[in-house]
Amino acid sequence: MTTHTSSSLALALEPADNQRLANVCGPFDKHLRQMETRLGVEISNRGNRFQIVGSDRSVRAAGEIVKNLFKVASEEMITPERVHLLMQDSNIDAMLAQQNTADEPVSVQCERSIIKGRGANQQRYLRNILSNDINFGVGPAGTGKTYLAVACAVAALETEKVRRLILTRPAVEAGERLGFLPGDLAQKVDPYLRPLYDALYEMLGFERVAKLIERNVIEVAPLAFMRGRTLNDSFIILDEAQNTTTEQIKMFLTRVGFGSTAVITGDITQIDLPRDKRSGLRHVLDVLRDVEGISFTFFDASDVVRHPLVQRIVSAYEAHERHQADRDAPG
């Protein structure tokens, strides 16, 4: 395993203009704390002299951000939103992703715990999500597809990589006709998103999740209601994607905007669509498999992390389906 030693960088910003420096740092050094959270570094300053401490690539990224902020500070009033956008434009995620080599264990820091991938496939899945804008996790129940996606979403929100989380899935059991169900929009679709909520409650706590939903930082959006939107600076999870149609999944994928990450999860052995409808997830695996910037992680029975019986059940179904396919094959 590769280790990353701590390094430091000393910066002197010229000219030493106190008003411009105050603009860079923000009220009570708010902008510096924002960068520290996102980049995992420590930033201190005395006048125009800055000291940045952290891992090598994080320190270099933070140094570039501070210098870029100083450039624009003479022309405009810097806001937290401007700092966020500048960090996005500086491609810092690509710089930081280089710290996770293929041999290194990957973990995700959430408010209440550190989430680690179990086994090579979960590690690969986490690494893919941290490095790509659109990611597919395909495999049977119990392999951690949804849970790890939510962990990455929470970490992205807490480090201000994104501004909101969007949870969606096709409500195929209701035929996508939600109007007759009681309650408001969130209440109508809540039962279909329970696994996502359970993971959020575990990582953030019930009260905080409720407050974030109330402020629309966490948004519950039925897939059928997403047409026509462009989702910027968001972490979007499409769960149960095997129950999307080809038209729906194309519509969803074209909603992804700048600064956003999308994770699409599903199990192509549990499709609930009518027989005359082709699964959008099955179709997209053929269409997008070789598109650069899109990752695919495939799980199987060996990746199941629930009760041992679940692993045996999945294996039994896989064996039965292979046997059935061999029997139905011509010749």
Secondary structure by P-SEA (a helix, b strand, c coil): cbbbbbbbbbbbbccccaaaaaaaacccaaaaaaaaaaccbbbbbcccbbbbbccaaaaaaaaaaaaaaaaacccccccaaaaaaaaaaaaaaaaaaaaccccbbbbbbcccbbbbbccaaaaaaaaaaacccbbbbbcccccaaaaaaaaaaaaaaaaccccbbbbbbbccccccccccccccccccccccaaaaaaaaaaaccaaaaaaaaaaccbbbbccccccccccccccccccccccccaaaaaaaaaaccccbbbbbbbcccccccccccccaaaaaaacccccccbbbbbbccccccccaaaaaaaaaaaaaaaaaaaaaccc
